[in-house]
Amino acid sequence: MVHFERPERSGDAGHRELEKIRQQLDLLDQTLSRFRKELCPEPEPPASEMPFCLEEKTVRRIIKARRIREEQLGAYLFADPAWDILLEALATELAQKRISVSGLCSASAVPATTALRWVKRLEQDGWLIRIADRFDARRDWMELTQQGSERIRRLLGAIWPSILPL
């Protein structure tokens, strides 16, 4: 006869255990996502369209340059939340990480309501895709669609020769 220990009846202990399991499942989900990207990589654009190696740090430097420009010349002249959202989504993709809707909204440097409208518009136009968090119904993840990623990469590849290396 097999005997099982009874779990503690305390709600706190049960909550802590569920939280540990959720964290482990989250880590497993991220690992599986990385493996999926490694096993099914996006096709590389022709060398003529991508004259440089696009890395997360390059996109982060572009984002940083945008913030410096806003500080120096005023944000009201350069409000472009859609571009900020797309750059953040690309940087996150290149880092092989995930970003929540609220994370994208924060990256846009505009009020949350404005950012949410832009996220919705970018979803409708096929730039972004929303993925429900399987472990937390309050959170959704956002990713660039394959077509959205390819379009931004082509754009950066096309303009790269005209700007100084970052």
C-alpha positions in Angstrom: 0.0 0.0 0.0 1.3 3.4 -1.0 1.0 6.3 1.4 1.0 9.9 0.2 1.7 12.8 2.4 -1.2 15.2 2.7 -0.4 18.7 1.4 -0.6 21.5 3.9 -4.0 23.0 4.1 -2.6 26.5 4.4 -3.7 28.8 1.5 -0.3 30.5 1.6 1.7 27.2 1.1 -0.6 26.2 -1.7 -0.3 29.6 -3.3 3.5 29.5 -3.1 3.6 26.0 -4.6 1.3 27.1 -7.5 3.5 30.1 -8.0 6.6 27.9 -8.2 4.9 25.7 -10.8 3.7 28.7 -12.8 7.3 30.0 -12.9 8.6 26.7 -14.0 6.0 26.4 -16.7 6.8 29.9 -17.8 10.5 29.1 -18.1 9.7 25.9 -20.0 7.5 27.9 -22.4 10.3 30.4 -23.0 12.7 27.6 -23.7 10.4 25.9 -26.1 9.9 29.2 -27.9 13.6 29.6 -28.3 13.9 26.0 -29.6 11.1 26.7 -32.1 12.9 29.7 -33.4 16.1 27.8 -33.7 14.5 24.8 -35.5 12.4 27.0 -37.8 14.5 30.1 -38.4 13.1 32.9 -40.4 14.5 33.0 -43.9 17.4 35.4 -44.2 16.9 38.2 -46.7 19.3 38.5 -49.6 22.7 40.1 -48.8 21.8 43.1 -51.0 18.9 43.9 -48.7 20.7 43.2 -45.4 24.2 44.7 -45.6 24.7 44.4 -41.8 24.1 42.0 -39.0 21.0 43.1 -37.2 21.3 42.6 -33.5 19.3 43.6 -30.5 21.9 46.0 -29.4 21.7 47.8 -32.8 17.9 48.3 -32.4 18.4 49.4 -28.8 20.8 52.0 -29.9 18.3 53.3 -32.5 15.7 53.5 -29.7 18.2 55.3 -27.4 19.0 57.8 -30.2 15.2 58.5 -30.6 14.9 59.2 -26.8 18.0 61.6 -27.0 16.5 63.4 -29.9 13.2 63.9 -28.0 15.1 65.2 -24.9 17.1 67.6 -27.0 14.4 68.9 -29.4 11.1 68.1 -27.7 9.0 65.0 -27.7 6.0 66.8 -29.3 7.9 67.1 -32.6 8.7 63.4 -32.9 5.8 61.5 -31.4 5.7 58.3 -33.4 4.3 55.6 -31.1 3.8 53.0 -33.9 7.5 53.1 -34.8 8.6 52.9 -31.1 6.3 49.9 -30.6 7.6 48.2 -33.7 11.3 48.8 -32.7 10.7 47.5 -29.2 8.9 44.4 -30.6 11.9 43.8 -33.0 14.5 44.3 -30.2 12.5 41.8 -28.1 12.4 39.3 -31.0 16.1 39.6 -31.6 16.8 39.0 -27.9 14.5 35.9 -28.1 12.4 37.2 -25.3 8.7 38.0 -24.8 7.0 41.3 -24.2 3.6 42.0 -22.7 1.1 44.5 -24.1 1.9 46.8 -21.2 5.6 46.5 -22.0 5.0 47.6 -25.6 2.9 50.5 -24.3 5.6 51.7 -22.0 8.1 51.6 -24.9 5.9 53.9 -27.0 6.6 56.9 -24.8 3.0 58.1 -25.1 0.0 57.7 -22.7 -1.2 54.2 -22.2 -4.5 54.8 -23.9 -2.8 56.1 -27.1 -0.3 53.2 -27.0 -3.2 50.7 -26.7 -4.9 52.2 -29.7 -1.7 51.9 -31.7 -1.1 48.3 -30.6 -4.6 47.4 -31.7 -4.1 49.1 -35.0 -0.8 47.3 -35.6 -2.5 44.1 -34.8 -5.3 44.8 -37.3 -2.8 45.8 -40.0 -0.9 42.5 -39.6 2.3 43.9 -37.9 1.7 42.3 -34.4 0.1 39.2 -33.1 -1.3 38.8 -29.6 -0.7 35.6 -27.7 -2.6 34.8 -24.5 -0.5 33.9 -21.5 -1.5 30.3 -20.7 -0.6 30.8 -17.0 -1.9 34.3 -16.3 -5.2 35.3 -17.9 -4.5 38.9 -17.1 -1.5 39.1 -19.4 -1.1 38.8 -23.2 2.2 38.6 -25.0 2.9 40.5 -28.2 5.1 39.5 -31.1 5.8 40.7 -34.5 4.2 38.7 -37.2 6.7 37.0 -39.6 5.7 39.5 -42.3 6.0 42.5 -39.9 9.5 41.3 -38.9 10.6 40.9 -42.5 9.3 44.3 -43.5 11.1 46.1 -40.6 14.3 44.2 -41.3 14.2 45.1 -45.0 13.6 48.7 -44.1 16.6 48.8 -41.7 18.7 47.0 -44.3 17.7 49.5 -47.0 18.5 52.6 -44.8 21.6 51.2 -43.1 24.1 52.3 -45.8 22.9 55.9 -45.4 23.5 56.2 -41.7 26.7 55.9 -39.7 27.4 52.6 -38.0 26.0 52.7 -34.5 
